[in-house]
Amino acid sequence: MMIEITPWLDRKKGQSLYSELYKYMKGEIEAGSITVNTRLPSIRQLAQHLTLSKNTVEAAYQQLVLEGYVDNRLRSGYYVLPIDEVTAIPPTMSPPVVCESKDDTEARYDFAYGDIEVDRFPMREWARCLTDSLYEKPFEALGYGNKQGDPELRAEIASYVFQSRGVVCHPDQIIISSGTQQSIGLLCQLLQLRGERIGIENPGYHGVRTVLSNHGCIVTPISLEHDGLSIDELVMSGSKAVYITPSHQFPMGMILPIQKRNQLLRWAEDNDALIIEDDYDSEFRYVGQPIPALKALDSSGRVIYLGTFSKSFLPAARLSYMVLPTSKMEQVYKELQAYNQSVSPIIQRAVYLFMQRGHFARHIRKMRRIYYSKHSALIRAIIQLMGNRVDVIGHKSGLHILLDVKGRDSEQLIEQARKHAIKVYSPRDQWLEPLSCPNSYVMLGFGAIHEEAMEEAIQILNQAWFTQHV
Ligand SMILES: Cc1ncc(COP(=O)(O)O)c(C=O)c1O
């Protein structure tokens, strides 16, 4: 293997260039960045690359040969020789101290929120759409793409949000982006929300709270009541916008009733304020009728609607969208001209084909049935096995629940579960002050666990938590 070498040579330092080059190469060989048996560039190549004379490079190589770092093989070139193995640690072996290593211990059942069951994913259809996306309209698929997002995909999304969520919009009101956090970041920039007071649910999705705060918004926590956001607190807060998950509050799971939805819309109108509605998982509802999105009631153009494909289709697509009120389009459209689209046009075309060919509608119908039976199996097992030692919180829709394991400590619960090869999680980060999260809460995402395995998973959890405590 031959490498290129690009040292920083300070031509004004007063040292000879040959000595600087020699010291640099010696250091890199000792550090292991230039590894044993590496073929160094030829004298001519390196001289040309570094705009040095051949004599300078040759002198540096000679010194390395003399000191036993490098071997000059006749007609073959200069090769790095082995040195004391202890000193030869490649620089990539030790991770930077700031990176926390991920807990990748094997678990028999992992209740991670956000995971999907890979075996149930329509891999063949998706692979076909991905391949076809390259050939169908290569010019569209292989370039930067439309700044707002692929027009045909936006038309499919407009039709989907109307049919499934009652949201009426023109495809030109839609902006595609690569996930809910990116949508929020883009909104902060396009609508210049820096310095504005934004109300957020507390507890609420910390992924969005972090982005708002990093964009310089004055993030103002608004408490939850048994039926969702406290409108009284919002009114008192003096916010210019509010971020809310009305159809399935994250993480507590309540559904904002119609009275509060109307009050919220009135608040926005009276205060010239905006409502950012995050409708992340409303496709999956297990109790009662589907309720339309808040945006469907928005007659005065106050609601920005956020949707994502992460729950309904695939987190790895990194595809989300927002529907903007027409009153904001002119400002947004002007600002957007300086931005490139963040989602690969290949993925956008493939998702468009997936929707247009009817796979998406079929996938949602199938996943509704599957998640319904997973959810039933989960709740049934919890009630049967754990009884009144736990309360289930937020079980009417979505892909996660909270468990209140009465009188117990979540850290211990997580550890006891881990010892039985089950992973469960704390929802603590969703509270603005994590210590305000009740200690007895744990969070279970059930998207990736097969319904037939649910009872066994809960049985093991029950054993882990309760056998030595009853
Ligand atoms: C409240 C909420 N919104 C949105 C999302 C989805 O985010 P993304 O579109 O980045 O996958 C999640 C997923 O964790 C969520 O909990």
The ligand as an ORCA input file, in Angstrom:
! r2SCAN-3c Opt
* xyz 0 1
  C     -42.718     13.731     20.129
  C     -41.953     13.199     18.967
  N     -41.964     13.870     17.803
  C     -41.306     13.410     16.735
  C     -40.590     12.243     16.795
  C     -39.903     11.745     15.541
  O     -38.788     12.413     15.235
  P     -38.072     12.159     13.805
  O     -38.996     12.689     12.754
  O     -36.828     12.957     13.910
  O     -37.798     10.718     13.699
  C     -40.521     11.534     17.964
  C     -39.710     10.305     18.039
  O     -39.064      9.971     18.959
  C     -41.227     12.013     19.087
  O     -41.204     11.346     20.239
*
